[in-house]
Amino acid sequence: MRTLDRQQTLERLDYPALADACARVLASARAGHTECPARGAMGLAEGGTLLLMPATDGRLAITKLVTVHPHNSRHGRPTIQGEMVVLDAATGERQLLVDGGAVSARRTAAVSLLAARQLAPRTDTPMLVYGAGTQARTHLEAFRDGLGLREAYLYSRTRSRAEALAAEMNQAGMRVSVIDDPATVLDTVRVIVTATTSTRPILPTALPADTFVAAVGAFRAHMAEVPPALLAHGRVVIDTAEGAREEAGDLIQAHESGHFDWRQATSLEAVVLDQAQPVGGGPIIFKSVGQSLWDLAAGQVLAESLDRHHTSSTQ
């Protein structure tokens, strides 16, 4: 079994390639070639969460174990930590042990990229990102690499973290400006990413109809980034129906307050495989909480990378 550290894992997970793999996994799932049990979740101390995510396509099987501790950033520790094992489904032979946090970071942004490629009405404006953590970084990278976006605004409650991330992205060739008030740029951006651990909505109650929002931060029922009023008038797309009903705090709270009906939501599977159009006429809100199919897609990309390396080294 080969072990890949965080950097080695990241280097092998190209965003556009991973987005393509996620689309293929959706097709495999519809054809009945995959198995993806519900994600196991358990609360931990200090507001942490332990997540267990297995999946298989009959050829490969993966199991990802990660912890999410929102308060770790205060102490200079990573918010997401974990491991993922990739194994041969027919024999159980372990092939890869990779950094689970790196997989979560890249595949979440890749799924948002897949949704944006299918749904975003406009990609000719700067993007706005709420948050300055790992998901903020990977979404900047993914939308740069996959959509060609080269300019972004970054907002975080901790300005120093936003400035540090902006400096790194600017050094990598993307123009990222830190702002103190997102309202000042909402008229000029049409791609928005919310990547926070907020328990209260952070977006305004109205956005232009040609706006695409990737809401990825709220993954537990008490969390929320998108206000109910915005969901009531938006075109909602979800990465997984089961996960959204259990974990998408924005949608759960909006449903409970009568602002959102689950029948309004269109699945990413229907968008990708059927070219389905989301219901309504407002801004497009893609709500992602994650599922192990996306980790399986990452496992496929990593296994293919290992195969290519093995082939080239034996020639």
N, C-alpha and C positions, 0 to 999 in steps of 0.2 A: 504494500500500500504506500502510495506517495503522499506526502504531506506538503501542503502549500500554505505559507504564511499569508498575512493580510495583503501585503503588497503583491505577492505572486498571484493570489486569487484575483485581485483587482485587475492586474495586467491581462488576464485571460478572459475578462468579461467585457468585451466591446459592447457599447450600448446599442447601436443599430442591430448588430448580430443577435444580441440577447432579446431585443424587441421582436425580431423575426422568429426566434425560437419560441417566445411566448405565444405568438400567433399560431405556430405549428402545434403547440401543446393544446391549445383550444380546439383545434380540429381533431386531434387525437382523442381528446376527452369526449367530444361529441360522438365520435365513432365507437366509443366504448373501449378504447385501448388503454385507458389510464384508470388508476384508482387513487383517490385523494380524500382520505378521511378528514373529518372536521378537525380544525386546529385545537390542540389541547392548550389550555391557559390556566395559570394558577397565580394568584396574588402573592407577592413577596414583601418583605420589610421595606420601609422607606418608599412606599408607593411603587415598588418594582413589580414586574410581571415576568413569569417564566413561560415560554412558548415552546411547544413540541409539534413539529410539522413533518409528517411522512408523506411520501407519494411514490408511485411507480408507473412506468409505461410498459411493463412486461420485460423490457430489456435491461433497464436500469432501475434502481430503487434509491431513494434518498431519505435521509432523516436529518432534520435541522433542529438543533436545540439552541435557543437564544434567550437571553435575559434583556429586559428593557428597564433601565433605571433613570427616569427623567431628571433626577436631582444630581446625577453624577457629574454633570458639566460644571457644577459649582466647585467641584474639587479636582477638576482637571482629569477626570476619568471618562472613558467612553460611555455613552448612553446605552449603546447596543453592543453586547458581547455574545460570542457563541461559536459553535462548530457545526459543520455539516459533513456527513459521511455519504459518499457515493459508492454504491456497490453493484455487483452483477446480480440481477434479479434471479437468474437461473441457478446460480451456485452459492450466492451469499458472499462471494469473495469481495473483500473491501478493496476498492480501487483508489479512492482519494479521501483524504481528510483535509478539508479546506476551512478557511475562516468564515464562520457563519455570519458575523457582522458585515463582512465585505459582501457576501452574497445578498443579504437583506438590503444593503444600501444600493447595490447596483440593480438588482432585479426590480425593486420598487420603482426606481426612476425609469427603467426600461419599459415597465408596464405603462407608466404615465406617457412616455414617448410613443408607445404603440397607440394609445388612446388619442394623443394629440395629432399624430399623423393621420388618423382616420377622421377626427372630429373638429379640430381647431379651425374656425373660419378664417383666421388671419394669423400669420406668423411673420408679418412684416413690421412689427413694432418691438420695442424693448419688452422684456418680461419683468414681472414683479415677483419677488420671492419673500414670503414671510418666514422668518427663522434663519438661523445661522449655524445649524448643526450639520450632521452628516447628510441628511436628506436634502437640505438646502444645497449643499455642495454637489451632490450627485445629480440633482435635477438641473442645476446650472450646466454641468458637464454634458448631460444627456441631451438637453435641448439645444446646446451648442453643436454637439456632434451629429445629432439626428435631424434637427430642424434648421440648422444654420443660423441660429440666433447668436448675435455677437454683442448685444448690449442688454444690461439688466440693472434693475434697482433692487436693493436689499434692505429689508427692515427687520430689526430684532430689538427686543426689549433690552438686550445687553449689547450696547453699541460697540464695545471693544471686540466682541466676538465677530460681529458683522464686519468691522473694519479689517480684522485679520483675514477673514474669508475673502473679502473683496480684494485685498492686496494679493492674495495667492492667485485668484482668478484673473486679475489684471496682468499679473506676471505671465500667466499662461495664454494671454492674448485675447481675453474677453473683457470688455469695458463694463465694470460693475461699480455702481455708485451707491453708497450708504445714504439712506434718507431717514429723517426723523418722523415723518408723517406720510403714510401711504396715500392718504387722500390727495396729496399734491400731484400724484402721477397717475391716478386712476383714469383720467381722461385720455391719457396717451398710451397706455398699455392694453393689450388684448390677450395676453397670456399671463396667467397668475398661478403661482404655486403656493400652497399653504403647507408648511412643514414644521409645525409647532406641537407642543404638548398642552395647548390651551384647554381650559375647561369652560371657557366662554367664547362665543363667536367673535371673530376678529375681522371678518369681511363686512362691508357695508350691506345694507338691505336691498340695494339695487345696483346692477352693473349693466353696461351696454350689452345688447343681445348678441353681438359678434365677439363676445369674450369667452375664452376657454379657461376654466379653473381646474387644476389638479389638486384636490384636497386629500392629503395623505397623512396628516399628523394625528388626527383623532381616531384612535383604534380601540377605545373602550367606551362603554355606554355613557360614562359621566363626562366624556370629553366632547368638545365642539369647536369647530372653526368657522362653519358656515351657518349664518342665521336662518331661522325658519322662514322668514319672509322672502329671502333670496331663493331658498329651495322651492317655495310655493310658486314662484314665477320662472324657475329655471328648467332647463332640460337636463334631467339627471341620468347619468350613466354609472353603473356600479361594476366593480371587477368581479364580484361574486355575490349572488343573492343571499346565500346562507350566511356568509361572513358579514355582510352589511346588516342583516337583520339582528345579528347577535352583537356586533362590535362597533358599528358606525354610529357613534354618539350623536353626530349632527343629524342624521336621518331618523334615528330612534326618537330623539327629543322633538324633532319637527313633526313626526307622526303622532306622538302623544299629545301634542298641542293642537292637532288638527290642521297643520299647514302642509302636510305631505302625506300622500297616499302611495303605498308601495307599488301600486299599479302604474304610477308615473315613471318608475325606474326602468331603464333599458339595460340589458346586460352587455358587457363588452364582447362577449361571445357572439351575440346577435349582431352587433355593430361590425365586427371583424369578418364573420363568416357569412352573414346574410345582407350586409350593407344596410342594416336597419337604421332608421333615423330616430333619434330620441324624441320623446313626446314633448310638445309645447313649443314656445317661440322665444323664450328668454335665453340668457347665457347658458352655455354648456358647463355643467358641473360634473366632473368625473371624480367619483368618490371611491378611493382605494383603501382597503384594510388588509389586503394580502391573503394569499392562500398558498398551499404547498405546491400547486401546479407551477407557480412561477419559480419556485426553488428547483423543481424538476427540470424546468427549461434551463436554468443556470447549470444544473448538473450535466445536462446534455452538452452544453457549450464547453464546459470544463473537460468532460470526457473526450470530446472531439479534439480539443486542444492537446490533451495528453497523447491521443492517438497520432496526431500530426507530429508531435515532438518525437515519439517513439519511431515513427516511420523515417523521419529525416535523420535520426541518429543511427539507424541501422543501414542506411544507404551508403 
